[in-house]
Amino acid sequence: MGPQLQPQLNFTKPAKSSYAHLRHLRAKGLITKGQQSQALNVLQFVGYYQLLIYTRPLQDDQKRFYPGVRFDDILALYEFDRSLRLVLLDAIEQVEVAFRSAIVNAMANDKDCGPHFYLKNQTFQGHGSAPQFHEERLGLRLTNPIKHYYHTYHTPPYPPIWTILEELSIGQMSRLLASLDREHRRRVATQFGYDEKVIVSWLKSTTMLRNNCAHHSRVWNNNVGADSPQSANAIHSEFPGNPDQGFFFSRTVALQALLKAIDPSTTWQDRFKTVMRTLPVATLSKAGITPQSIGIPFQWETRPYWN
Protein backbone atom coordinates (compact mmCIF):
# COMPACT_ATOMS: atom_id res chain seq x y z
CA MET A 1 0.00 0.00 0.00
CA GLY A 2 1.23 3.49 -0.85
CA PRO A 3 0.79 6.54 1.39
CA GLN A 4 -2.80 7.29 2.36
CA LEU A 5 -3.15 10.46 0.25
CA GLN A 6 -5.73 11.75 -2.18
CA PRO A 7 -4.06 11.54 -5.59
CA GLN A 8 -5.38 13.71 -8.41
CA LEU A 9 -3.67 12.21 -11.46
CA ASN A 10 -3.03 8.87 -13.12
CA PHE A 11 0.65 8.06 -13.58
CA THR A 12 1.25 7.65 -17.30
CA LYS A 13 4.95 8.46 -17.68
CA PRO A 14 6.77 5.71 -19.57
CA ALA A 15 10.23 4.52 -18.59
CA LYS A 16 12.99 5.96 -20.77
CA SER A 17 16.20 4.47 -22.10
CA SER A 18 19.59 6.07 -21.56
CA TYR A 19 19.43 7.35 -25.14
CA ALA A 20 16.03 8.95 -24.48
CA HIS A 21 17.29 10.58 -21.30
CA LEU A 22 20.29 11.97 -23.14
CA ARG A 23 18.05 13.42 -25.85
CA HIS A 24 15.89 14.98 -23.13
CA LEU A 25 18.93 16.65 -21.51
CA ARG A 26 20.09 17.96 -24.88
CA ALA A 27 16.64 19.39 -25.52
CA LYS A 28 17.04 21.33 -22.27
CA GLY A 29 20.24 22.92 -23.60
CA LEU A 30 22.90 20.59 -22.16
CA ILE A 31 26.08 20.43 -24.25
CA THR A 32 27.25 16.87 -24.87
CA LYS A 33 29.57 17.34 -27.84
CA GLY A 34 32.42 14.84 -27.63
CA GLN A 35 30.87 13.27 -24.53
CA GLN A 36 28.10 11.05 -25.87
CA SER A 37 29.82 7.74 -25.13
CA GLN A 38 30.73 8.81 -21.59
CA ALA A 39 27.27 10.26 -20.98
CA LEU A 40 25.50 7.10 -22.09
CA ASN A 41 27.78 4.98 -19.91
CA VAL A 42 27.09 7.15 -16.85
CA LEU A 43 23.35 7.19 -17.52
CA GLN A 44 23.47 3.40 -17.82
CA PHE A 45 25.37 2.64 -14.63
CA VAL A 46 24.74 5.66 -12.38
CA GLY A 47 21.26 6.42 -13.60
CA TYR A 48 19.36 9.47 -14.75
CA TYR A 49 17.46 9.83 -11.49
CA GLN A 50 20.62 9.69 -9.38
CA LEU A 51 22.08 12.48 -11.54
CA LEU A 52 18.87 14.50 -11.70
CA ILE A 53 19.43 16.32 -8.40
CA TYR A 54 22.82 17.51 -9.71
CA THR A 55 21.27 19.00 -12.84
CA ARG A 56 18.84 21.27 -10.98
CA PRO A 57 21.38 23.84 -9.70
CA LEU A 58 22.64 24.20 -13.27
CA GLN A 59 19.20 25.01 -14.67
CA ASP A 60 17.05 28.13 -14.67
CA ASP A 61 13.43 28.37 -13.49
CA GLN A 62 12.25 26.82 -16.76
CA LYS A 63 14.63 23.88 -16.19
CA ARG A 64 16.82 24.91 -19.09
CA PHE A 65 20.56 24.62 -18.60
CA TYR A 66 22.51 27.82 -18.22
CA PRO A 67 24.73 28.73 -21.19
CA GLY A 68 27.88 26.67 -21.44
CA VAL A 69 26.80 23.83 -19.14
CA ARG A 70 28.21 20.51 -20.33
CA PHE A 71 27.56 16.94 -19.29
CA ASP A 72 30.91 16.79 -17.55
CA ASP A 73 29.76 19.70 -15.35
CA ILE A 74 26.99 17.50 -13.99
CA LEU A 75 29.44 14.66 -13.56
CA ALA A 76 31.90 16.94 -11.74
CA LEU A 77 29.23 17.87 -9.17
CA TYR A 78 28.26 14.23 -8.76
CA GLU A 79 31.86 13.06 -8.30
CA PHE A 80 32.63 15.87 -5.84
CA ASP A 81 29.56 15.03 -3.78
CA ARG A 82 30.47 11.34 -3.81
CA SER A 83 34.01 12.09 -2.57
CA LEU A 84 32.60 14.44 0.05
CA ARG A 85 30.24 11.77 1.38
CA LEU A 86 33.08 9.27 1.69
CA VAL A 87 35.41 11.58 3.62
CA LEU A 88 32.57 12.65 5.91
CA LEU A 89 31.64 9.03 6.60
CA ASP A 90 35.24 8.41 7.65
CA ALA A 91 34.93 11.12 10.31
CA ILE A 92 31.43 10.06 11.35
CA GLU A 93 32.60 6.49 11.95
CA GLN A 94 35.22 7.72 14.42
CA VAL A 95 32.69 9.96 16.16
CA GLU A 96 30.12 7.17 16.46
CA VAL A 97 32.64 4.78 18.04
CA ALA A 98 33.82 7.51 20.43
CA PHE A 99 30.29 8.27 21.64
CA ARG A 100 29.67 4.61 22.38
CA SER A 101 32.75 4.54 24.56
CA ALA A 102 31.97 7.89 26.18
CA ILE A 103 28.49 6.77 27.22
CA VAL A 104 29.90 3.56 28.71
CA ASN A 105 32.65 5.49 30.52
CA ALA A 106 30.21 8.00 31.96
CA MET A 107 27.39 5.67 32.88
CA ALA A 108 28.54 2.08 33.39
CA ASN A 109 31.45 3.10 35.62
CA ASP A 110 29.24 5.24 37.83
CA LYS A 111 28.30 3.34 40.99
CA ASP A 112 24.81 4.86 40.94
CA CYS A 113 24.20 3.82 37.34
CA GLY A 114 26.15 0.69 36.38
CA PRO A 115 26.14 -1.51 33.27
CA HIS A 116 22.33 -1.73 33.29
CA PHE A 117 21.55 1.93 33.96
CA TYR A 118 19.11 1.97 31.06
CA LEU A 119 16.73 -0.14 33.15
CA LYS A 120 16.47 2.65 35.75
CA ASN A 121 13.98 5.44 35.13
CA GLN A 122 15.89 7.82 37.38
CA THR A 123 18.79 8.02 34.95
CA PHE A 124 16.54 9.54 32.28
CA GLN A 125 15.26 13.07 31.89
CA GLY A 126 11.90 13.38 33.63
CA HIS A 127 12.38 9.84 34.98
CA GLY A 128 10.24 8.46 32.19
CA SER A 129 12.33 7.53 29.16
CA ALA A 130 13.51 4.05 30.09
CA PRO A 131 10.50 2.36 28.42
CA GLN A 132 11.23 4.30 25.20
CA PHE A 133 14.78 3.03 25.22
CA HIS A 134 13.50 -0.49 25.77
CA GLU A 135 11.57 -0.14 22.52
CA GLU A 136 14.85 0.64 20.75
CA ARG A 137 16.46 -2.40 22.40
CA LEU A 138 13.67 -4.77 21.34
CA GLY A 139 14.61 -4.34 17.69
CA LEU A 140 18.22 -5.45 18.16
CA ARG A 141 19.59 -8.36 16.17
CA LEU A 142 20.59 -11.47 18.08
CA THR A 143 24.29 -11.15 17.41
CA ASN A 144 26.83 -13.47 19.04
CA PRO A 145 27.57 -11.17 22.03
CA ILE A 146 23.85 -10.80 22.78
CA LYS A 147 23.28 -14.57 22.36
CA HIS A 148 26.21 -15.21 24.68
CA TYR A 149 24.64 -13.05 27.38
CA TYR A 150 21.27 -14.79 27.17
CA HIS A 151 22.88 -18.23 27.14
CA THR A 152 25.10 -17.42 30.14
CA TYR A 153 23.18 -15.09 32.47
CA HIS A 154 19.63 -15.06 33.75
CA THR A 155 19.71 -11.72 35.60
CA PRO A 156 19.48 -8.88 34.81
CA PRO A 157 17.24 -9.98 31.96
CA TYR A 158 19.06 -7.81 29.38
CA PRO A 159 22.70 -7.40 28.32
CA PRO A 160 24.95 -4.62 29.67
CA ILE A 161 25.05 -1.26 27.96
CA TRP A 162 28.34 -1.90 26.16
CA THR A 163 26.77 -4.86 24.38
CA ILE A 164 23.60 -2.92 23.62
CA LEU A 165 25.46 0.10 22.24
CA GLU A 166 27.41 -2.02 19.75
CA GLU A 167 24.11 -2.84 18.07
CA LEU A 168 22.39 0.56 18.24
CA SER A 169 22.41 2.84 15.22
CA ILE A 170 23.91 6.29 15.61
CA GLY A 171 20.37 7.68 15.54
CA GLN A 172 19.27 5.44 18.40
CA MET A 173 22.40 6.36 20.35
CA SER A 174 21.69 10.05 19.76
CA ARG A 175 18.18 9.65 21.13
CA LEU A 176 19.56 7.79 24.15
CA LEU A 177 22.01 10.59 24.93
CA ALA A 178 19.36 13.29 24.51
CA SER A 179 16.97 11.46 26.86
CA LEU A 180 19.44 11.07 29.72
CA ASP A 181 19.19 13.20 32.84
CA ARG A 182 21.12 16.48 32.47
CA GLU A 183 23.83 15.46 34.93
CA HIS A 184 24.49 12.27 33.00
CA ARG A 185 24.53 14.13 29.69
CA ARG A 186 27.07 16.47 31.24
CA ARG A 187 29.31 13.54 32.20
CA VAL A 188 29.30 12.32 28.62
CA ALA A 189 29.88 15.81 27.19
CA THR A 190 32.77 16.59 29.55
CA GLN A 191 34.84 13.95 27.78
CA PHE A 192 34.61 16.01 24.59
CA GLY A 193 35.24 19.35 26.28
CA TYR A 194 31.96 21.11 25.42
CA ASP A 195 28.64 21.91 27.06
CA GLU A 196 26.12 19.08 27.13
CA LYS A 197 23.57 20.99 25.04
CA VAL A 198 26.19 21.52 22.35
CA ILE A 199 27.27 17.87 22.39
CA VAL A 200 23.68 16.62 22.13
CA SER A 201 23.13 19.01 19.22
CA TRP A 202 26.31 17.85 17.48
CA LEU A 203 25.43 14.18 17.71
CA LYS A 204 21.97 14.91 16.28
CA SER A 205 23.46 16.91 13.40
CA THR A 206 26.03 14.18 12.77
CA THR A 207 23.24 11.60 12.64
CA MET A 208 21.41 13.54 9.94
CA LEU A 209 24.64 14.00 7.98
CA ARG A 210 25.43 10.31 8.32
CA ASN A 211 22.02 9.34 6.95
CA ASN A 212 22.44 11.61 3.93
CA CYS A 213 25.89 10.19 3.22
CA ALA A 214 24.98 6.54 3.76
CA HIS A 215 21.90 6.74 1.53
CA HIS A 216 23.71 8.51 -1.34
CA SER A 217 21.72 11.69 -0.85
CA ARG A 218 22.99 15.07 -2.01
CA VAL A 219 25.25 16.77 0.53
CA TRP A 220 27.14 19.63 -1.10
CA ASN A 221 24.26 22.11 -1.33
CA ASN A 222 21.59 20.45 0.76
CA ASN A 223 20.38 23.15 3.17
CA VAL A 224 18.64 21.31 6.01
CA GLY A 225 17.66 23.46 8.95
CA ALA A 226 16.51 20.52 11.09
CA ASP A 227 19.09 19.47 13.68
CA SER A 228 21.67 21.98 12.47
CA PRO A 229 24.52 22.04 14.99
CA GLN A 230 24.53 24.53 17.83
CA SER A 231 27.65 26.69 17.77
CA ALA A 232 29.93 26.48 20.79
CA ASN A 233 31.22 29.75 22.23
CA ALA A 234 34.87 28.68 21.93
CA ILE A 235 34.60 28.13 18.16
CA HIS A 236 31.61 30.33 17.34
CA SER A 237 33.47 32.18 14.58
CA GLU A 238 34.08 28.92 12.69
CA PHE A 239 30.39 28.32 12.05
CA PRO A 240 28.64 29.90 9.07
CA GLY A 241 25.93 32.34 10.08
CA ASN A 242 22.24 31.61 9.77
CA PRO A 243 20.67 30.58 7.43
CA ASP A 244 23.90 29.05 6.09
CA GLN A 245 24.22 26.88 9.18
CA GLY A 246 21.86 24.38 7.57
CA PHE A 247 24.45 23.53 4.91
CA PHE A 248 26.93 20.70 5.32
CA PHE A 249 29.87 22.93 6.26
CA SER A 250 28.54 23.78 9.72
CA ARG A 251 28.25 20.07 10.42
CA THR A 252 31.88 19.55 9.40
CA VAL A 253 32.91 22.24 11.90
CA ALA A 254 31.25 20.17 14.63
CA LEU A 255 32.85 16.99 13.27
CA GLN A 256 36.29 18.57 13.32
CA ALA A 257 35.80 19.74 16.92
CA LEU A 258 34.79 16.23 17.98
CA LEU A 259 37.68 14.61 16.12
CA LYS A 260 40.20 16.98 17.73
CA ALA A 261 38.79 16.03 21.15
CA ILE A 262 38.97 12.33 20.30
CA ASP A 263 42.48 12.49 18.80
CA PRO A 264 44.40 15.79 19.02
CA SER A 265 46.79 14.49 16.34
CA THR A 266 44.00 13.81 13.83
CA THR A 267 44.81 14.48 10.18
CA TRP A 268 41.25 14.10 8.95
CA GLN A 269 41.11 17.82 8.15
CA ASP A 270 43.85 17.31 5.54
CA ARG A 271 41.79 14.69 3.72
CA PHE A 272 38.75 16.93 3.96
CA LYS A 273 40.64 19.88 2.49
CA THR A 274 41.91 17.67 -0.35
CA VAL A 275 38.33 16.80 -1.26
CA MET A 276 37.18 20.41 -0.94
CA ARG A 277 39.81 21.47 -3.48
CA THR A 278 37.87 19.45 -6.06
CA LEU A 279 34.74 21.57 -5.63
CA PRO A 280 33.97 22.48 -9.27
CA VAL A 281 33.95 26.25 -8.78
CA ALA A 282 34.03 26.95 -12.53
CA THR A 283 30.99 24.74 -13.02
CA LEU A 284 29.08 26.48 -10.24
CA SER A 285 29.93 29.90 -11.64
CA LYS A 286 27.96 29.06 -14.80
CA ALA A 287 24.87 29.05 -12.55
CA GLY A 288 25.95 32.08 -10.50
CA ILE A 289 26.74 29.93 -7.46
CA THR A 290 29.72 30.73 -5.24
CA PRO A 291 31.16 28.64 -2.37
CA GLN A 292 29.97 31.34 0.05
CA SER A 293 26.39 31.03 -1.21
CA ILE A 294 26.34 27.39 -0.08
CA GLY A 295 27.69 28.17 3.39
CA ILE A 296 31.44 27.72 2.83
CA PRO A 297 33.29 30.62 4.50
CA PHE A 298 35.84 32.54 2.46
CA GLN A 299 39.39 31.20 2.95
CA TRP A 300 38.22 28.81 5.65
CA GLU A 301 41.10 26.43 4.94
CA THR A 302 43.71 29.00 6.06
CA ARG A 303 42.27 29.37 9.57
CA PRO A 304 44.19 27.81 12.50
CA TYR A 305 41.12 25.70 13.31
CA TRP A 306 41.67 23.69 10.14
CA ASN A 307 45.46 23.51 10.38
C-alpha positions as CSV (number, residue, x, y, z in Angstrom):
1,M,0.0,0.0,0.0
2,G,1.2,3.5,-0.8
3,P,0.8,6.5,1.4
4,Q,-2.8,7.3,2.4
5,L,-3.1,10.5,0.3
6,Q,-5.7,11.8,-2.2
7,P,-4.1,11.5,-5.6
8,Q,-5.4,13.7,-8.4
9,L,-3.7,12.2,-11.5
10,N,-3.0,8.9,-13.1
11,F,0.6,8.1,-13.6
12,T,1.3,7.6,-17.3
13,K,5.0,8.5,-17.7
14,P,6.8,5.7,-19.6
15,A,10.2,4.5,-18.6
16,K,13.0,6.0,-20.8
17,S,16.2,4.5,-22.1
18,S,19.6,6.1,-21.6
19,Y,19.4,7.4,-25.1
20,A,16.0,9.0,-24.5
21,H,17.3,10.6,-21.3
22,L,20.3,12.0,-23.1
23,R,18.1,13.4,-25.9
24,H,15.9,15.0,-23.1
25,L,18.9,16.6,-21.5
26,R,20.1,18.0,-24.9
27,A,16.6,19.4,-25.5
28,K,17.0,21.3,-22.3
29,G,20.2,22.9,-23.6
30,L,22.9,20.6,-22.2
31,I,26.1,20.4,-24.2
32,T,27.2,16.9,-24.9
33,K,29.6,17.3,-27.8
34,G,32.4,14.8,-27.6
35,Q,30.9,13.3,-24.5
36,Q,28.1,11.0,-25.9
37,S,29.8,7.7,-25.1
38,Q,30.7,8.8,-21.6
39,A,27.3,10.3,-21.0
40,L,25.5,7.1,-22.1
41,N,27.8,5.0,-19.9
42,V,27.1,7.2,-16.9
43,L,23.4,7.2,-17.5
44,Q,23.5,3.4,-17.8
45,F,25.4,2.6,-14.6
46,V,24.7,5.7,-12.4
47,G,21.3,6.4,-13.6
48,Y,19.4,9.5,-14.8
49,Y,17.5,9.8,-11.5
50,Q,20.6,9.7,-9.4
51,L,22.1,12.5,-11.5
52,L,18.9,14.5,-11.7
53,I,19.4,16.3,-8.4
54,Y,22.8,17.5,-9.7
55,T,21.3,19.0,-12.8
56,R,18.8,21.3,-11.0
57,P,21.4,23.8,-9.7
58,L,22.6,24.2,-13.3
59,Q,19.2,25.0,-14.7
60,D,17.0,28.1,-14.7
61,D,13.4,28.4,-13.5
62,Q,12.3,26.8,-16.8
63,K,14.6,23.9,-16.2
64,R,16.8,24.9,-19.1
65,F,20.6,24.6,-18.6
66,Y,22.5,27.8,-18.2
67,P,24.7,28.7,-21.2
68,G,27.9,26.7,-21.4
69,V,26.8,23.8,-19.1
70,R,28.2,20.5,-20.3
71,F,27.6,16.9,-19.3
72,D,30.9,16.8,-17.5
73,D,29.8,19.7,-15.4
74,I,27.0,17.5,-14.0
75,L,29.4,14.7,-13.6
76,A,31.9,16.9,-11.7
77,L,29.2,17.9,-9.2
78,Y,28.3,14.2,-8.8
79,E,31.9,13.1,-8.3
80,F,32.6,15.9,-5.8
81,D,29.6,15.0,-3.8
82,R,30.5,11.3,-3.8
83,S,34.0,12.1,-2.6
84,L,32.6,14.4,0.0
85,R,30.2,11.8,1.4
86,L,33.1,9.3,1.7
87,V,35.4,11.6,3.6
88,L,32.6,12.7,5.9
89,L,31.6,9.0,6.6
90,D,35.2,8.4,7.7
91,A,34.9,11.1,10.3
92,I,31.4,10.1,11.4
93,E,32.6,6.5,12.0
94,Q,35.2,7.7,14.4
95,V,32.7,10.0,16.2
96,E,30.1,7.2,16.5
97,V,32.6,4.8,18.0
98,A,33.8,7.5,20.4
99,F,30.3,8.3,21.6
100,R,29.7,4.6,22.4
101,S,32.7,4.5,24.6
102,A,32.0,7.9,26.2
103,I,28.5,6.8,27.2
104,V,29.9,3.6,28.7
105,N,32.6,5.5,30.5
106,A,30.2,8.0,32.0
107,M,27.4,5.7,32.9
108,A,28.5,2.1,33.4
109,N,31.4,3.1,35.6
110,D,29.2,5.2,37.8
111,K,28.3,3.3,41.0
112,D,24.8,4.9,40.9
113,C,24.2,3.8,37.3
114,G,26.2,0.7,36.4
115,P,26.1,-1.5,33.3
116,H,22.3,-1.7,33.3
117,F,21.6,1.9,34.0
118,Y,19.1,2.0,31.1
119,L,16.7,-0.1,33.2
120,K,16.5,2.7,35.7
121,N,14.0,5.4,35.1
122,Q,15.9,7.8,37.4
123,T,18.8,8.0,34.9
124,F,16.5,9.5,32.3
125,Q,15.3,13.1,31.9
126,G,11.9,13.4,33.6
127,H,12.4,9.8,35.0
128,G,10.2,8.5,32.2
129,S,12.3,7.5,29.2
130,A,13.5,4.1,30.1
131,P,10.5,2.4,28.4
132,Q,11.2,4.3,25.2
133,F,14.8,3.0,25.2
134,H,13.5,-0.5,25.8
135,E,11.6,-0.1,22.5
136,E,14.9,0.6,20.8
137,R,16.5,-2.4,22.4
138,L,13.7,-4.8,21.3
139,G,14.6,-4.3,17.7
140,L,18.2,-5.4,18.2
141,R,19.6,-8.4,16.2
142,L,20.6,-11.5,18.1
143,T,24.3,-11.1,17.4
144,N,26.8,-13.5,19.0
145,P,27.6,-11.2,22.0
146,I,23.9,-10.8,22.8
147,K,23.3,-14.6,22.4
148,H,26.2,-15.2,24.7
149,Y,24.6,-13.0,27.4
150,Y,21.3,-14.8,27.2
151,H,22.9,-18.2,27.1
152,T,25.1,-17.4,30.1
153,Y,23.2,-15.1,32.5
154,H,19.6,-15.1,33.7
155,T,19.7,-11.7,35.6
156,P,19.5,-8.9,34.8
157,P,17.2,-10.0,32.0
158,Y,19.1,-7.8,29.4
159,P,22.7,-7.4,28.3
160,P,25.0,-4.6,29.7
161,I,25.1,-1.3,28.0
162,W,28.3,-1.9,26.2
163,T,26.8,-4.9,24.4
164,I,23.6,-2.9,23.6
165,L,25.5,0.1,22.2
166,E,27.4,-2.0,19.7
167,E,24.1,-2.8,18.1
168,L,22.4,0.6,18.2
169,S,22.4,2.8,15.2
170,I,23.9,6.3,15.6
171,G,20.4,7.7,15.5
172,Q,19.3,5.4,18.4
173,M,22.4,6.4,20.4
174,S,21.7,10.1,19.8
175,R,18.2,9.7,21.1
176,L,19.6,7.8,24.1
177,L,22.0,10.6,24.9
178,A,19.4,13.3,24.5
179,S,17.0,11.5,26.9
180,L,19.4,11.1,29.7
181,D,19.2,13.2,32.8
182,R,21.1,16.5,32.5
183,E,23.8,15.5,34.9
184,H,24.5,12.3,33.0
185,R,24.5,14.1,29.7
186,R,27.1,16.5,31.2
187,R,29.3,13.5,32.2
188,V,29.3,12.3,28.6
189,A,29.9,15.8,27.2
190,T,32.8,16.6,29.5
191,Q,34.8,13.9,27.8
192,F,34.6,16.0,24.6
193,G,35.2,19.4,26.3
194,Y,32.0,21.1,25.4
195,D,28.6,21.9,27.1
196,E,26.1,19.1,27.1
197,K,23.6,21.0,25.0
198,V,26.2,21.5,22.4
199,I,27.3,17.9,22.4
200,V,23.7,16.6,22.1
201,S,23.1,19.0,19.2
202,W,26.3,17.9,17.5
203,L,25.4,14.2,17.7
204,K,22.0,14.9,16.3
205,S,23.5,16.9,13.4
206,T,26.0,14.2,12.8
207,T,23.2,11.6,12.6
208,M,21.4,13.5,9.9
209,L,24.6,14.0,8.0
210,R,25.4,10.3,8.3
211,N,22.0,9.3,6.9
212,N,22.4,11.6,3.9
213,C,25.9,10.2,3.2
214,A,25.0,6.5,3.8
215,H,21.9,6.7,1.5
216,H,23.7,8.5,-1.3
217,S,21.7,11.7,-0.9
218,R,23.0,15.1,-2.0
219,V,25.3,16.8,0.5
220,W,27.1,19.6,-1.1
221,N,24.3,22.1,-1.3
222,N,21.6,20.5,0.8
223,N,20.4,23.2,3.2
224,V,18.6,21.3,6.0
225,G,17.7,23.5,9.0
226,A,16.5,20.5,11.1
227,D,19.1,19.5,13.7
228,S,21.7,22.0,12.5
229,P,24.5,22.0,15.0
230,Q,24.5,24.5,17.8
231,S,27.7,26.7,17.8
232,A,29.9,26.5,20.8
233,N,31.2,29.8,22.2
234,A,34.9,28.7,21.9
235,I,34.6,28.1,18.2
236,H,31.6,30.3,17.3
237,S,33.5,32.2,14.6
238,E,34.1,28.9,12.7
239,F,30.4,28.3,12.1
240,P,28.6,29.9,9.1
241,G,25.9,32.3,10.1
242,N,22.2,31.6,9.8
243,P,20.7,30.6,7.4
244,D,23.9,29.1,6.1
245,Q,24.2,26.9,9.2
246,G,21.9,24.4,7.6
247,F,24.5,23.5,4.9
248,F,26.9,20.7,5.3
249,F,29.9,22.9,6.3
250,S,28.5,23.8,9.7
251,R,28.2,20.1,10.4
252,T,31.9,19.5,9.4
253,V,32.9,22.2,11.9
254,A,31.3,20.2,14.6
255,L,32.9,17.0,13.3
256,Q,36.3,18.6,13.3
257,A,35.8,19.7,16.9
258,L,34.8,16.2,18.0
259,L,37.7,14.6,16.1
260,K,40.2,17.0,17.7
261,A,38.8,16.0,21.1
262,I,39.0,12.3,20.3
263,D,42.5,12.5,18.8
264,P,44.4,15.8,19.0
265,S,46.8,14.5,16.3
266,T,44.0,13.8,13.8
267,T,44.8,14.5,10.2
268,W,41.3,14.1,9.0
269,Q,41.1,17.8,8.2
270,D,43.9,17.3,5.5
271,R,41.8,14.7,3.7
272,F,38.7,16.9,4.0
273,K,40.6,19.9,2.5
274,T,41.9,17.7,-0.4
275,V,38.3,16.8,-1.3
276,M,37.2,20.4,-0.9
277,R,39.8,21.5,-3.5
278,T,37.9,19.4,-6.1
279,L,34.7,21.6,-5.6
280,P,34.0,22.5,-9.3
281,V,33.9,26.3,-8.8
282,A,34.0,27.0,-12.5
283,T,31.0,24.7,-13.0
284,L,29.1,26.5,-10.2
285,S,29.9,29.9,-11.6
286,K,28.0,29.1,-14.8
287,A,24.9,29.1,-12.5
288,G,25.9,32.1,-10.5
289,I,26.7,29.9,-7.5
290,T,29.7,30.7,-5.2
291,P,31.2,28.6,-2.4
292,Q,30.0,31.3,0.1
293,S,26.4,31.0,-1.2
294,I,26.3,27.4,-0.1
295,G,27.7,28.2,3.4
296,I,31.4,27.7,2.8
297,P,33.3,30.6,4.5
298,F,35.8,32.5,2.5
299,Q,39.4,31.2,2.9
300,W,38.2,28.8,5.7
301,E,41.1,26.4,4.9
302,T,43.7,29.0,6.1
303,R,42.3,29.4,9.6
304,P,44.2,27.8,12.5
305,Y,41.1,25.7,13.3
306,W,41.7,23.7,10.1
307,N,45.5,23.5,10.4
